[in-house]
Amino acid sequence: MKNLKDNNNIRFAKKILSLMVVLVLIGMIPLKAFARSPELPENHVLDKADVLSVEEEIQLDQLLYDISKKQKLDISVVTVTDLEGKSIRDFADDFYDNNGLGYGDNLDGALLVLDMDSKNLYISTDGFGIDAFTDYGIEHILDKIIEGFGDDKDYYAGLVAYANTCDELATMAREGKPFDVEIDERGESKGPFNWLTNLFISLGIGGAVGILSSMTKKSKLTSVRKKYRAEDYIRQNSMKVNSSADTYLYTTFTRTPKPKPSDKSSKGIGGSSVHTSSSGRTHGGGGRGF
């Protein structure tokens, strides 16, 4: 009986020991390993300029992760105070290439760099991000970011606007209608057909109003009678021409400069302009001051 009790105690002790080993092993695994996709970087926010509170950084990182996972497109943000002697475009491209950003084999994504020293923004795109975020679309995203900053420079609100606008434009691109010069936020065409339709409608309304106004005024002119001959409008002996002559005054020359070809980012062209980073990868992108 004593031996049985001892054996039970030994088995119980082994179970406790096994449970403790499992708990230790679980504790050694990062919590993010349970929630994060292996296709995506672990973090989507690097706030080196300290423009966000700890709580804001955590919330923004989760928002960007959720959007990135849904769209299969890495959407990230880095804030800095030093561009390491590079232009903001080169810094953004190099940071993207050298820090494991991008979703899947094509490294699809977009990185927003906010430089607090020069007060400039730049979005670098790669892979499907180049197609999803056209030059016109990037300008739209930048508009939303700066609008979110507001007069009180609420950087968190601006970066949330960046995340949500990227989500909206990526959805449009997935549906085959990337936001561009000819496609609005609703995915509807702004092309020649709609322009001509609106023109004809405007001309029709204007013509109808003009005719109605003329008829109304004409009906009030009861004392006016129509003349059928030109001489009826001339008073007898009221005008005499004594002589006439043609006098040369001067010659005028007008020169018009030949229009220069514009690049793809110009209004009315559409698409994404691209360039090559220092590592040899192809990037799209665009930026401005704030």
C-alpha positions as CSV (number, residue, x, y, z in Angstrom):
1,M,0.0,0.0,0.0
2,K,2.8,2.3,0.9
3,N,4.6,1.5,-2.4
4,L,1.4,2.3,-4.4
5,K,1.1,5.6,-2.6
6,D,4.7,6.4,-3.4
7,N,4.2,5.5,-7.1
8,N,1.2,7.8,-7.3
9,N,3.2,10.6,-5.8
10,I,6.0,10.1,-8.3
11,R,3.5,10.1,-11.2
12,F,1.9,13.3,-9.9
13,A,5.3,14.9,-9.5
14,K,6.2,14.0,-13.1
15,K,3.0,15.6,-14.4
16,I,3.7,18.8,-12.5
17,L,7.2,18.8,-13.9
18,S,6.0,18.2,-17.5
19,L,3.4,21.0,-17.1
20,M,6.1,23.4,-15.9
21,V,8.4,22.5,-18.8
22,V,5.5,23.2,-21.3
23,L,4.8,26.5,-19.7
24,V,8.4,27.5,-19.8
25,L,8.6,26.6,-23.5
26,I,5.5,28.6,-24.3
27,G,6.9,31.6,-22.4
28,M,9.9,31.5,-24.6
29,I,7.8,31.9,-27.8
30,P,7.1,35.6,-28.6
31,L,3.4,36.5,-28.3
32,K,3.4,37.9,-31.9
33,A,4.2,34.4,-33.2
34,F,0.6,33.4,-32.4
35,A,-1.0,36.4,-34.1
36,R,1.3,37.4,-37.0
37,S,1.4,36.0,-40.5
38,P,4.8,34.6,-41.6
39,E,4.3,36.5,-44.8
40,L,4.5,39.9,-43.1
41,P,7.1,41.8,-41.0
42,E,6.4,41.7,-37.3
43,N,6.1,45.5,-36.9
44,H,4.6,48.1,-39.2
45,V,5.5,51.2,-37.2
46,L,8.9,52.5,-36.3
47,D,8.5,55.8,-34.5
48,K,12.1,57.0,-34.2
49,A,11.0,60.6,-34.1
50,D,8.7,60.0,-31.0
51,V,5.6,61.6,-32.5
52,L,3.3,58.9,-31.1
53,S,2.5,57.8,-27.6
54,V,3.1,54.2,-26.7
55,E,-0.6,53.5,-26.8
56,E,-1.0,55.2,-30.2
57,E,2.0,53.3,-31.6
58,I,0.5,49.9,-30.5
59,Q,-3.0,50.8,-31.9
60,L,-1.5,52.1,-35.2
61,D,0.7,49.0,-35.6
62,Q,-2.3,46.7,-35.1
63,L,-4.4,48.7,-37.6
64,L,-1.6,48.5,-40.2
65,Y,-1.1,44.8,-39.6
66,D,-4.8,44.0,-40.0
67,I,-5.0,46.0,-43.3
68,S,-1.7,44.5,-44.6
69,K,-3.0,41.0,-43.9
70,K,-6.4,41.6,-45.5
71,Q,-4.9,43.2,-48.6
72,K,-1.8,41.0,-48.8
73,L,0.2,44.2,-49.0
74,D,2.7,45.4,-46.5
75,I,1.6,48.9,-45.3
76,S,4.2,50.5,-43.0
77,V,5.3,53.8,-41.4
78,V,8.6,55.1,-40.1
79,T,9.2,58.5,-38.5
80,V,12.7,59.9,-38.4
81,T,14.7,63.1,-37.6
82,D,17.7,62.1,-39.7
83,L,17.8,61.0,-43.3
84,E,21.4,60.0,-43.1
85,G,22.5,62.5,-45.7
86,K,20.1,61.0,-48.3
87,S,17.1,62.5,-50.1
88,I,13.9,61.4,-48.5
89,R,13.1,59.3,-51.6
90,D,16.4,57.4,-51.4
91,F,16.1,57.0,-47.7
92,A,12.6,55.5,-48.1
93,D,13.6,53.1,-50.9
94,D,16.7,51.9,-49.0
95,F,14.8,51.5,-45.8
96,Y,12.2,49.4,-47.6
97,D,14.9,47.2,-49.3
98,N,17.2,46.8,-46.3
99,N,14.7,46.1,-43.5
100,G,12.7,43.1,-44.8
101,L,9.6,45.1,-45.8
102,G,7.1,43.8,-48.4
103,Y,4.5,41.0,-48.6
104,G,5.3,37.7,-50.4
105,D,7.8,36.9,-53.0
106,N,7.3,40.2,-54.9
107,L,7.7,42.2,-51.7
108,D,4.4,44.0,-52.3
109,G,3.8,47.1,-50.2
110,A,4.1,50.8,-49.4
111,L,6.2,52.6,-46.8
112,L,5.5,56.1,-45.5
113,V,8.5,58.0,-44.3
114,L,7.8,61.1,-42.1
115,D,10.9,63.3,-41.6
116,M,10.4,65.7,-38.7
117,D,13.6,67.6,-39.5
118,S,12.8,68.6,-43.1
119,K,9.0,68.4,-42.5
120,N,8.6,66.1,-45.6
121,L,6.6,63.0,-46.3
122,Y,7.4,60.3,-48.9
123,I,5.7,57.1,-49.8
124,S,7.8,54.4,-51.5
125,T,5.9,51.6,-53.2
126,D,7.1,48.2,-54.5
127,G,5.5,45.2,-56.3
128,F,1.7,45.3,-56.4
129,G,2.0,48.5,-54.4
130,I,3.2,50.3,-57.5
131,D,0.0,49.3,-59.4
132,A,-2.3,49.9,-56.4
133,F,-1.0,53.3,-55.6
134,T,-0.6,55.4,-58.8
135,D,1.0,58.8,-58.9
136,Y,-2.5,60.3,-58.7
137,G,-3.4,57.9,-55.9
138,I,-0.3,58.8,-53.9
139,E,-1.2,62.5,-54.1
140,H,-4.6,61.6,-52.8
141,I,-3.1,59.7,-49.9
142,L,-0.8,62.6,-49.0
143,D,-3.8,64.9,-49.1
144,K,-5.6,62.7,-46.5
145,I,-2.5,62.5,-44.3
146,I,-2.0,66.3,-44.1
147,E,-5.7,66.8,-43.7
148,G,-5.5,64.4,-40.7
149,F,-2.6,66.3,-39.2
150,G,-4.7,69.4,-39.0
151,D,-3.6,72.7,-37.6
152,D,-2.7,71.1,-34.2
153,K,-0.4,68.5,-35.9
154,D,-2.2,65.4,-34.7
155,Y,0.3,63.0,-36.2
156,Y,-1.6,59.9,-35.0
157,A,-4.8,61.0,-36.8
158,G,-2.8,61.7,-40.0
159,L,-1.2,58.2,-39.9
160,V,-4.5,56.5,-39.3
161,A,-5.8,58.4,-42.3
162,Y,-2.8,57.0,-44.3
163,A,-3.7,53.5,-43.2
164,N,-7.4,53.7,-44.0
165,T,-6.8,55.5,-47.4
166,C,-4.3,52.8,-48.4
167,D,-6.9,50.2,-47.5
168,E,-9.5,51.9,-49.7
169,L,-7.2,52.3,-52.7
170,A,-5.8,48.8,-52.4
171,T,-9.4,47.4,-52.4
172,M,-10.1,49.4,-55.6
173,A,-6.9,48.0,-57.2
174,R,-7.8,44.4,-56.3
175,E,-11.2,45.0,-58.0
176,G,-9.4,46.1,-61.2
177,K,-10.1,49.8,-60.8
178,P,-7.0,51.5,-59.3
179,F,-7.7,55.1,-58.1
180,D,-6.3,57.2,-60.9
181,V,-6.8,60.3,-63.0
182,E,-9.8,58.7,-64.8
183,I,-11.2,56.7,-61.8
184,D,-12.6,58.4,-58.7
185,E,-12.9,57.2,-55.1
186,R,-16.1,55.3,-56.0
187,G,-14.4,53.4,-58.7
188,E,-16.4,55.3,-61.4
189,S,-15.0,56.6,-64.6
190,K,-14.1,60.3,-65.0
191,G,-13.3,59.8,-68.7
192,P,-14.4,61.5,-71.9
193,F,-17.9,59.9,-71.9
194,N,-18.9,61.4,-68.6
195,W,-17.3,64.7,-69.6
196,L,-19.2,64.9,-72.9
197,T,-22.4,63.9,-71.2
198,N,-22.1,66.6,-68.6
199,L,-21.2,69.1,-71.4
200,F,-24.3,68.3,-73.5
201,I,-26.6,68.4,-70.4
202,S,-25.2,71.8,-69.5
203,L,-25.6,73.2,-73.0
204,G,-29.1,71.8,-73.2
205,I,-30.1,73.5,-70.0
206,G,-28.4,76.8,-70.9
207,G,-30.1,76.8,-74.3
208,A,-33.5,76.1,-72.9
209,V,-33.1,78.9,-70.4
210,G,-31.9,81.3,-73.1
211,I,-34.7,80.6,-75.5
212,L,-37.3,81.0,-72.7
213,S,-35.8,84.3,-71.6
214,S,-35.7,85.6,-75.2
215,M,-39.3,84.7,-75.8
216,T,-40.4,86.4,-72.6
217,K,-38.7,89.6,-73.5
218,K,-40.0,89.5,-77.1
219,S,-43.6,89.2,-76.0
220,K,-43.2,92.5,-74.1
221,L,-42.1,94.4,-77.2
222,T,-45.6,95.2,-78.6
223,S,-44.5,98.6,-80.2
224,V,-41.7,97.1,-82.2
225,R,-42.2,96.0,-85.8
226,K,-39.9,94.0,-88.0
227,K,-38.2,95.8,-91.0
228,Y,-37.6,93.8,-94.2
229,R,-35.2,96.2,-96.1
230,A,-31.8,97.5,-94.9
231,E,-32.7,101.0,-96.2
232,D,-35.6,101.1,-93.8
233,Y,-33.1,101.5,-91.0
234,I,-31.3,104.5,-92.5
235,R,-32.6,108.1,-92.1
236,Q,-32.9,109.8,-95.4
237,N,-29.8,112.0,-96.2
238,S,-28.3,111.3,-92.7
239,M,-25.0,109.9,-93.9
240,K,-22.6,111.1,-96.7
241,V,-19.3,109.5,-97.7
242,N,-16.9,112.0,-99.3
243,S,-13.9,109.8,-99.7
244,S,-12.4,106.4,-98.6
245,A,-8.9,105.0,-98.4
246,D,-7.0,101.9,-97.1
247,T,-4.0,102.9,-94.9
248,Y,-1.2,100.4,-93.9
249,L,-0.5,100.7,-90.2
250,Y,1.8,97.8,-89.0
251,T,2.3,94.1,-89.0
252,T,2.0,91.9,-85.9
253,F,3.9,88.6,-85.5
254,T,2.8,86.1,-82.8
255,R,5.0,83.2,-81.6
256,T,3.7,80.2,-79.7
257,P,6.2,77.9,-77.9
258,K,6.0,74.2,-78.9
259,P,4.5,72.3,-75.9
260,K,7.1,70.1,-74.1
261,P,6.2,66.4,-73.5
262,S,5.1,65.8,-69.9
263,D,6.0,62.9,-67.7
264,K,3.5,60.1,-66.7
265,S,2.7,61.8,-63.4
266,S,1.3,64.8,-65.1
267,K,-2.5,65.4,-64.9
268,G,-4.4,63.5,-67.5
269,I,-1.8,60.8,-68.1
270,G,-2.3,58.5,-65.1
271,G,-0.4,55.3,-64.0
272,S,2.7,55.1,-61.8
273,S,6.1,56.5,-62.6
274,V,9.0,54.3,-61.4
275,H,12.7,54.5,-60.6
276,T,15.5,52.2,-59.5
277,S,16.8,52.2,-55.9
278,S,20.4,51.9,-54.9
279,S,19.9,48.1,-54.5
280,G,18.6,47.8,-58.0
281,R,14.9,47.3,-57.2
282,T,12.1,49.1,-58.9
283,H,10.1,51.5,-56.8
284,G,7.2,53.9,-57.3
285,G,6.3,56.7,-55.0
286,G,5.9,60.4,-54.3
287,G,6.0,62.9,-51.6
288,R,5.7,66.6,-50.4
289,G,6.2,68.9,-47.5
290,F,3.8,69.3,-44.6
